[in-house]
Amino acid sequence: MLSYNTFHFLKDIAANNNKPWFEAHKDQYTAAKTEVETYVGEVLRKLSGHDAVFGTIDARKCVMRIYRDVRFSKDKTPYKTNFGAGFTPNGGKMNGAGFYVHIEPDKCFLGGGMWQPEGPALKAIRQEIDYNFEEFKGIVEAPDFRKLYPQVDGGKLVKVPQGYSEDNAAIEYLKLKSFTVSANFTDDEMMKADAADKIAHACLVMRPFIDFLNRATSN
């Protein structure tokens, strides 16, 4: 499980987002990062009981850098105020549709799917939904799925995408520009002994959605 120390570090860096403070508190960062890596490793271990591929993933490589890329941003603060970790059923870090664990005070969540896929992938996903809408609908509208993930997000086109008509039964999904879902967790939930179990369970509930997207883009 995660501890208060990790959340305390993230609160502190949000209030002191500068290099001198970070360098003076490097030990706190290292301890928090190690804790997050251990936590993600535990989630992967639990998932490996359902699919051995998760046992091949190095948790340390899943955890993203805390250093921000400020080259094209007006916000020049050098550090992120969260820890993020991404992994996929393909065994890669973020190769295709996958899962994302976000750890930030009062903003923790598990997300997943594909964010703004490029043209060919977007076209392939729309086609797969159109051809197999009953299957897709059964996944995203299943009671267990809806309980954790009320809706598929990602921003929508105003107009109907080319090649489809407004009366298409799947049109609201076909208008999406991204295909993502997320479930929020409180800081207390993330610090409980069963936190890794809850995240792993949420990943398994999401898995058919992830598999559908990856099938669409691998054809």
TORBASE-201437 format. One line per field, with one value per residue: residue in three letters; residue number from 1; chain; y, x, z of N, C-alpha, C in turn. Coordinates in pm, whole numbers. Layout:
code <- c(ALA, ...)
pos <- c(NUM, ...)
unit <- c(A, ...)
n.y <- c(Y, ...)
n.x <- c(X, ...)
n.z <- c(Z, ...)
ca.y <- c(Y, ...)
ca.x <- c(X, ...)
ca.z <- c(Z, ...)
c.y <- c(Y, ...)
c.x <- c(X, ...)
c.z <- c(Z, ...)
! end
This chain:
code <- c(MET, LEU, SER, TYR, ASN, THR, PHE, HIS, PHE, LEU, LYS, ASP, ILE, ALA, ALA, ASN, ASN, ASN, LYS, PRO, TRP, PHE, GLU, ALA, HIS, LYS, ASP, GLN, TYR, THR, ALA, ALA, LYS, THR, GLU, VAL, GLU, THR, TYR, VAL, GLY, GLU, VAL, LEU, ARG, LYS, LEU, SER, GLY, HIS, ASP, ALA, VAL, PHE, GLY, THR, ILE, ASP, ALA, ARG, LYS, CYS, VAL, MET, ARG, ILE, TYR, ARG, ASP, VAL, ARG, PHE, SER, LYS, ASP, LYS, THR, PRO, TYR, LYS, THR, ASN, PHE, GLY, ALA, GLY, PHE, THR, PRO, ASN, GLY, GLY, LYS, MET, ASN, GLY, ALA, GLY, PHE, TYR, VAL, HIS, ILE, GLU, PRO, ASP, LYS, CYS, PHE, LEU, GLY, GLY, GLY, MET, TRP, GLN, PRO, GLU, GLY, PRO, ALA, LEU, LYS, ALA, ILE, ARG, GLN, GLU, ILE, ASP, TYR, ASN, PHE, GLU, GLU, PHE, LYS, GLY, ILE, VAL, GLU, ALA, PRO, ASP, PHE, ARG, LYS, LEU, TYR, PRO, GLN, VAL, ASP, GLY, GLY, LYS, LEU, VAL, LYS, VAL, PRO, GLN, GLY, TYR, SER, GLU, ASP, ASN, ALA, ALA, ILE, GLU, TYR, LEU, LYS, LEU, LYS, SER, PHE, THR, VAL, SER, ALA, ASN, PHE, THR, ASP, ASP, GLU, MET, MET, LYS, ALA, ASP, ALA, ALA, ASP, LYS, ILE, ALA, HIS, ALA, CYS, LEU, VAL, MET, ARG, PRO, PHE, ILE, ASP, PHE, LEU, ASN, ARG, ALA, THR, SER, ASN)
pos <- c(1, 2, 3, 4, 5, 6, 7, 8, 9, 10, 11, 12, 13, 14, 15, 16, 17, 18, 19, 20, 21, 22, 23, 24, 25, 26, 27, 28, 29, 30, 31, 32, 33, 34, 35, 36, 37, 38, 39, 40, 41, 42, 43, 44, 45, 46, 47, 48, 49, 50, 51, 52, 53, 54, 55, 56, 57, 58, 59, 60, 61, 62, 63, 64, 65, 66, 67, 68, 69, 70, 71, 72, 73, 74, 75, 76, 77, 78, 79, 80, 81, 82, 83, 84, 85, 86, 87, 88, 89, 90, 91, 92, 93, 94, 95, 96, 97, 98, 99, 100, 101, 102, 103, 104, 105, 106, 107, 108, 109, 110, 111, 112, 113, 114, 115, 116, 117, 118, 119, 120, 121, 122, 123, 124, 125, 126, 127, 128, 129, 130, 131, 132, 133, 134, 135, 136, 137, 138, 139, 140, 141, 142, 143, 144, 145, 146, 147, 148, 149, 150, 151, 152, 153, 154, 155, 156, 157, 158, 159, 160, 161, 162, 163, 164, 165, 166, 167, 168, 169, 170, 171, 172, 173, 174, 175, 176, 177, 178, 179, 180, 181, 182, 183, 184, 185, 186, 187, 188, 189, 190, 191, 192, 193, 194, 195, 196, 197, 198, 199, 200, 201, 202, 203, 204, 205, 206, 207, 208, 209, 210, 211, 212, 213, 214, 215, 216, 217, 218, 219)
unit <- c(A, A, A, A, A, A, A, A, A, A, A, A, A, A, A, A, A, A, A, A, A, A, A, A, A, A, A, A, A, A, A, A, A, A, A, A, A, A, A, A, A, A, A, A, A, A, A, A, A, A, A, A, A, A, A, A, A, A, A, A, A, A, A, A, A, A, A, A, A, A, A, A, A, A, A, A, A, A, A, A, A, A, A, A, A, A, A, A, A, A, A, A, A, A, A, A, A, A, A, A, A, A, A, A, A, A, A, A, A, A, A, A, A, A, A, A, A, A, A, A, A, A, A, A, A, A, A, A, A, A, A, A, A, A, A, A, A, A, A, A, A, A, A, A, A, A, A, A, A, A, A, A, A, A, A, A, A, A, A, A, A, A, A, A, A, A, A, A, A, A, A, A, A, A, A, A, A, A, A, A, A, A, A, A, A, A, A, A, A, A, A, A, A, A, A, A, A, A, A, A, A, A, A, A, A, A, A, A, A, A, A, A, A, A, A, A, A, A, A)
n.y <- c(-120, 234, 507, 773, 932, 950, 1096, 1325, 1418, 1482, 1688, 1875, 1927, 2043, 2284, 2384, 2408, 2395, 2385, 2413, 2344, 2084, 1948, 1964, 1796, 1545, 1288, 1235, 1232, 1009, 803, 814, 758, 499, 370, 398, 250, -5, -42, -37, -262, -457, -443, -534, -790, -909, -895, -1067, -1315, -1359, -1315, -1406, -1233, -989, -1039, -1018, -757, -478, -295, -63, 55, 133, 350, 692, 969, 1233, 1477, 1758, 1827, 2121, 2263, 2350, 2470, 2711, 2706, 2687, 2544, 2301, 2036, 1753, 1720, 1481, 1120, 899, 597, 371, 89, -197, -471, -579, -606, -400, -57, 172, 76, 85, 43, 81, 73, 326, 450, 699, 901, 1138, 1392, 1400, 1353, 1100, 833, 556, 511, 439, 311, 458, 755, 1016, 876, 837, 917, 665, 468, 569, 560, 283, 197, 315, 180, -81, -58, 11, -219, -416, -344, -438, -606, -420, -242, -416, -447, -185, -107, -291, -389, -413, -284, -26, 57, 117, 268, 512, 636, 649, 853, 1139, 1358, 1492, 1491, 1756, 1728, 1450, 1178, 1126, 903, 788, 789, 997, 845, 610, 347, 346, 602, 802, 701, 675, 934, 1006, 1131, 1035, 735, 664, 568, 619, 574, 705, 732, 770, 933, 796, 544, 462, 424, 211, -134, -306, -179, -231, -461, -356, -180, -363, -522, -330, -290, -541, -539, -341, -459, -604, -386, -263, -471, -483, -239, -273, -493, -381, -202, -357, -508)
n.x <- c(84, 27, 176, 121, 342, 416, 203, 235, 481, 408, 224, 396, 576, 406, 366, 618, 751, 1023, 1369, 1581, 1444, 1358, 1603, 1704, 1536, 1562, 1588, 1338, 1184, 1295, 1230, 949, 904, 1008, 826, 591, 664, 686, 422, 288, 410, 296, 29, 61, 153, -72, -243, -111, -190, -413, -341, -49, 123, 142, 315, 558, 624, 816, 781, 917, 976, 732, 651, 623, 840, 912, 984, 885, 808, 878, 909, 719, 526, 339, 343, 607, 694, 908, 848, 627, 325, 233, 237, 253, 165, 192, 75, 33, -167, -9, 239, 414, 510, 335, 203, -28, -375, -420, -362, -373, -241, -299, -159, -218, -267, -598, -685, -671, -683, -784, -727, -792, -758, -755, -598, -670, -616, -421, -502, -534, -564, -781, -980, -992, -1084, -1339, -1458, -1453, -1625, -1859, -1903, -1923, -2112, -2298, -2142, -1952, -2122, -2224, -2001, -1932, -2165, -2226, -2336, -2137, -1921, -2025, -2071, -1820, -1713, -1876, -1909, -1783, -1523, -1373, -1405, -1607, -1690, -1858, -1995, -2116, -1892, -1703, -1842, -2034, -2374, -2623, -2826, -2712, -2686, -2474, -2377, -2314, -2090, -1924, -1866, -1673, -1346, -1145, -1101, -1163, -1179, -1244, -1191, -1242, -1051, -1023, -772, -744, -845, -646, -441, -504, -477, -581, -560, -413, -545, -796, -738, -634, -860, -1028, -889, -925, -1199, -1206, -1066, -1193, -1275, -1030, -912, -1084, -1032, -759, -772, -906, -717, -507, -560)
n.z <- c(0, -36, 147, 387, 365, 94, -18, 132, 38, -227, -182, -72, -284, -463, -342, -342, -597, -734, -835, -633, -392, -452, -491, -236, -106, -211, -111, 0, -230, -364, -186, -197, -469, -486, -322, -475, -702, -587, -512, -764, -869, -708, -789, -1053, -998, -886, -1105, -1273, -1196, -1340, -1601, -1741, -1872, -1740, -1538, -1655, -1678, -1587, -1307, -1240, -1480, -1561, -1412, -1447, -1540, -1309, -1394, -1574, -1917, -2037, -2266, -2458, -2310, -2125, -1857, -1653, -1435, -1297, -1215, -1197, -1008, -928, -927, -1195, -1363, -1630, -1818, -2034, -2169, -2360, -2269, -2294, -2213, -2279, -2517, -2741, -2643, -2293, -1935, -1678, -1385, -1156, -915, -686, -447, -341, -598, -710, -944, -1155, -1488, -1837, -2176, -2502, -2583, -2789, -3048, -3348, -3693, -3867, -3663, -3519, -3714, -3750, -3497, -3487, -3700, -3603, -3384, -3518, -3678, -3484, -3285, -3095, -2937, -2836, -2702, -2513, -2355, -2254, -2134, -1948, -1622, -1408, -1524, -1579, -1319, -1216, -1423, -1544, -1797, -2137, -2218, -2390, -2553, -2815, -3165, -3334, -3569, -3765, -3810, -4111, -4347, -4193, -4063, -3906, -3797, -3718, -3490, -3315, -3306, -3110, -2984, -3201, -3262, -3083, -3002, -2853, -2659, -2361, -2015, -1663, -1310, -994, -690, -339, -134, 108, 40, -135, 40, 195, 305, 115, -125, -365, -448, -509, -723, -907, -947, -1065, -1300, -1421, -1465, -1655, -1859, -2089, -2247, -2305, -2450, -2670, -2801, -2861, -3029, -3243, -3344, -3416, -3633)
ca.y <- c(0, 363, 565, 918, 1001, 978, 1207, 1444, 1467, 1544, 1817, 1966, 1970, 2134, 2414, 2427, 2349, 2459, 2294, 2412, 2266, 1944, 1893, 1953, 1691, 1434, 1162, 1216, 1193, 873, 713, 812, 689, 356, 321, 387, 136, -126, -51, -78, -400, -542, -449, -621, -927, -959, -914, -1181, -1435, -1373, -1313, -1413, -1125, -882, -1078, -988, -612, -418, -182, 57, 116, 183, 477, 800, 1068, 1345, 1599, 1804, 1881, 2259, 2331, 2411, 2502, 2840, 2671, 2648, 2470, 2188, 1902, 1713, 1711, 1350, 1005, 828, 471, 315, -44, -254, -618, -620, -620, -276, 50, 224, 39, 54, 73, 28, 122, 435, 476, 838, 922, 1281, 1423, 1430, 1337, 968, 760, 458, 540, 345, 324, 522, 900, 1081, 792, 899, 892, 526, 395, 622, 504, 140, 181, 348, 72, -198, -31, 5, -358, -503, -254, -510, -650, -302, -194, -511, -423, -55, -87, -398, -329, -403, -183, 105, 94, 178, 360, 554, 672, 654, 995, 1167, 1469, 1447, 1574, 1820, 1667, 1305, 1148, 1088, 763, 741, 871, 1035, 743, 492, 317, 368, 731, 878, 648, 700, 1075, 1027, 1152, 947, 629, 647, 559, 639, 553, 783, 671, 867, 910, 692, 416, 426, 391, 93, -257, -375, -85, -299, -551, -276, -133, -479, -558, -229, -320, -659, -496, -262, -538, -627, -259, -250, -574, -444, -133, -327, -578, -292, -133, -455, -577)
ca.x <- c(0, 96, 172, 101, 467, 412, 109, 295, 581, 340, 171, 509, 633, 308, 385, 759, 787, 1145, 1483, 1650, 1368, 1360, 1736, 1721, 1445, 1574, 1566, 1193, 1137, 1340, 1150, 813, 908, 1026, 698, 499, 710, 648, 277, 254, 455, 197, -86, 99, 161, -209, -296, -43, -266, -517, -272, 93, 200, 165, 430, 681, 640, 897, 706, 1001, 967, 595, 635, 668, 931, 849, 1029, 794, 860, 826, 951, 608, 424, 349, 374, 747, 731, 986, 814, 487, 278, 170, 305, 171, 223, 115, 114, -66, -166, 91, 367, 488, 475, 207, 196, -168, -465, -367, -409, -294, -266, -263, -152, -207, -357, -738, -711, -625, -777, -738, -781, -748, -812, -665, -616, -648, -544, -398, -603, -561, -613, -914, -1069, -1007, -1169, -1477, -1507, -1477, -1747, -1971, -1924, -1950, -2166, -2361, -2035, -1898, -2226, -2230, -1886, -1931, -2291, -2243, -2354, -2012, -1840, -2087, -2059, -1688, -1685, -2009, -1916, -1662, -1494, -1271, -1440, -1685, -1708, -1990, -2058, -2103, -1768, -1720, -1871, -2140, -2494, -2674, -2917, -2636, -2713, -2351, -2324, -2256, -1956, -1847, -1825, -1564, -1210, -1064, -1181, -1104, -1266, -1168, -1257, -1174, -1025, -979, -637, -755, -859, -516, -347, -549, -403, -638, -560, -366, -653, -903, -691, -626, -999, -1078, -822, -988, -1330, -1180, -990, -1260, -1273, -893, -891, -1161, -957, -636, -809, -941, -600, -404, -603)
ca.z <- c(0, -31, 281, 395, 327, -49, -40, 194, -56, -341, -137, -53, -411, -524, -278, -357, -726, -785, -829, -504, -292, -493, -465, -91, -56, -305, -40, 11, -363, -391, -103, -251, -598, -457, -270, -589, -784, -515, -521, -901, -881, -641, -879, -1163, -946, -873, -1240, -1336, -1163, -1443, -1730, -1709, -1934, -1644, -1457, -1730, -1685, -1481, -1250, -1239, -1612, -1579, -1341, -1536, -1484, -1240, -1459, -1677, -2043, -2037, -2389, -2531, -2211, -2056, -1718, -1651, -1315, -1349, -1168, -1185, -869, -919, -983, -1291, -1411, -1739, -1865, -2125, -2177, -2459, -2200, -2310, -2119, -2327, -2657, -2765, -2531, -2169, -1805, -1622, -1243, -1124, -770, -657, -336, -371, -742, -752, -1029, -1253, -1619, -1939, -2311, -2599, -2584, -2917, -3144, -3477, -3795, -3901, -3546, -3490, -3817, -3722, -3379, -3527, -3785, -3517, -3307, -3612, -3719, -3368, -3184, -2984, -2849, -2767, -2611, -2402, -2269, -2184, -2063, -1850, -1489, -1332, -1590, -1558, -1178, -1200, -1534, -1589, -1938, -2217, -2239, -2489, -2641, -2930, -3283, -3346, -3686, -3781, -3882, -4251, -4373, -4103, -4065, -3774, -3745, -3678, -3349, -3237, -3346, -2998, -2962, -3323, -3262, -2988, -3054, -2767, -2599, -2228, -1898, -1540, -1181, -891, -560, -239, -80, 211, -28, -193, 147, 268, 275, -1, -238, -487, -489, -571, -853, -995, -982, -1158, -1428, -1479, -1515, -1775, -1956, -2217, -2320, -2355, -2552, -2788, -2868, -2916, -3143, -3354, -3401, -3454, -3755)
c.y <- c(125, 418, 716, 993, 1038, 1095, 1336, 1504, 1539, 1678, 1919, 2015, 2061, 2275, 2470, 2372, 2423, 2366, 2295, 2329, 2117, 1879, 1873, 1841, 1569, 1299, 1131, 1170, 1047, 771, 700, 736, 538, 295, 303, 268, 3, -150, -99, -223, -497, -553, -545, -767, -988, -983, -1036, -1313, -1462, -1377, -1302, -1298, -1013, -912, -1050, -838, -561, -292, -53, 130, 172, 322, 589, 899, 1181, 1478, 1636, 1848, 2019, 2334, 2406, 2452, 2640, 2819, 2614, 2579, 2337, 2048, 1877, 1706, 1582, 1243, 936, 702, 413, 178, -101, -406, -670, -641, -495, -171, 113, 202, -7, 94, 9, 97, 234, 459, 615, 857, 1068, 1313, 1470, 1413, 1202, 902, 651, 492, 435, 369, 378, 670, 954, 994, 864, 847, 746, 446, 439, 564, 357, 115, 209, 235, -50, -179, -42, -140, -448, -423, -328, -561, -532, -250, -286, -492, -296, -28, -202, -337, -312, -295, -44, 152, 165, 289, 405, 588, 664, 800, 1014, 1282, 1418, 1546, 1637, 1755, 1516, 1275, 1096, 938, 707, 836, 892, 926, 612, 469, 348, 510, 810, 829, 677, 844, 1102, 1043, 1074, 844, 594, 636, 583, 616, 624, 704, 780, 835, 797, 555, 369, 386, 269, -31, -328, -288, -153, -395, -474, -226, -248, -522, -460, -248, -438, -627, -419, -346, -565, -503, -237, -349, -539, -339, -186, -420, -494, -236, -229, -529, -517)
c.x <- c(88, 85, 148, 224, 468, 320, 163, 400, 514, 276, 283, 565, 537, 325, 525, 815, 905, 1263, 1555, 1577, 1376, 1494, 1759, 1637, 1448, 1549, 1418, 1135, 1172, 1257, 1008, 808, 922, 896, 596, 536, 671, 498, 232, 296, 357, 71, -58, 105, 21, -272, -234, -110, -378, -457, -123, 174, 231, 284, 563, 713, 718, 825, 786, 994, 828, 576, 699, 758, 854, 885, 935, 870, 799, 854, 839, 495, 448, 382, 516, 789, 794, 937, 663, 451, 202, 271, 207, 242, 132, 167, 0, -62, -68, 228, 453, 442, 342, 199, 54, -253, -412, -425, -316, -337, -213, -271, -122, -306, -495, -773, -664, -730, -705, -806, -735, -816, -709, -699, -575, -565, -530, -496, -634, -618, -755, -1016, -1096, -1097, -1314, -1537, -1540, -1603, -1869, -2005, -1969, -2010, -2230, -2256, -1980, -1997, -2237, -2116, -1904, -2062, -2322, -2251, -2224, -1922, -1894, -2073, -1927, -1664, -1816, -2018, -1780, -1640, -1398, -1301, -1508, -1681, -1847, -2067, -2036, -1973, -1796, -1742, -1982, -2260, -2546, -2762, -2845, -2654, -2593, -2298, -2260, -2116, -1867, -1798, -1706, -1430, -1107, -1159, -1120, -1213, -1181, -1256, -1175, -1159, -979, -837, -641, -768, -725, -415, -390, -476, -454, -638, -518, -472, -762, -862, -684, -765, -1055, -1015, -890, -1126, -1313, -1122, -1064, -1264, -1136, -868, -965, -1085, -829, -663, -837, -818, -488, -438, -536)
c.z <- c(0, 111, 272, 347, 179, -79, 20, 101, -174, -303, -123, -186, -487, -469, -299, -488, -788, -758, -694, -398, -325, -460, -316, -31, -147, -237, -26, -123, -392, -313, -157, -383, -578, -407, -383, -678, -718, -525, -660, -924, -818, -726, -994, -1118, -934, -1010, -1308, -1303, -1263, -1583, -1704, -1767, -1836, -1553, -1525, -1733, -1563, -1431, -1254, -1373, -1642, -1518, -1422, -1462, -1416, -1305, -1573, -1802, -2060, -2167, -2458, -2437, -2150, -1909, -1714, -1520, -1358, -1315, -1170, -1037, -847, -959, -1078, -1335, -1518, -1780, -1949, -2119, -2281, -2396, -2209, -2211, -2161, -2478, -2689, -2647, -2404, -2048, -1755, -1478, -1211, -973, -744, -545, -384, -519, -794, -842, -1107, -1384, -1718, -2072, -2405, -2607, -2721, -3014, -3279, -3581, -3826, -3785, -3511, -3588, -3789, -3602, -3414, -3611, -3701, -3434, -3397, -3648, -3604, -3253, -3068, -2886, -2769, -2663, -2489, -2304, -2186, -2109, -1967, -1710, -1410, -1391, -1561, -1413, -1153, -1301, -1597, -1737, -2005, -2254, -2357, -2581, -2767, -3045, -3280, -3461, -3687, -3857, -4023, -4266, -4287, -4111, -3923, -3713, -3711, -3528, -3259, -3250, -3231, -2963, -3083, -3331, -3170, -3059, -2972, -2707, -2465, -2122, -1774, -1418, -1074, -761, -463, -194, 23, 148, -83, -86, 228, 220, 150, -126, -368, -539, -562, -709, -952, -1039, -1085, -1297, -1498, -1534, -1646, -1889, -2088, -2307, -2383, -2469, -2682, -2869, -2933, -3034, -3266, -3422, -3442, -3582, -3879)
! end
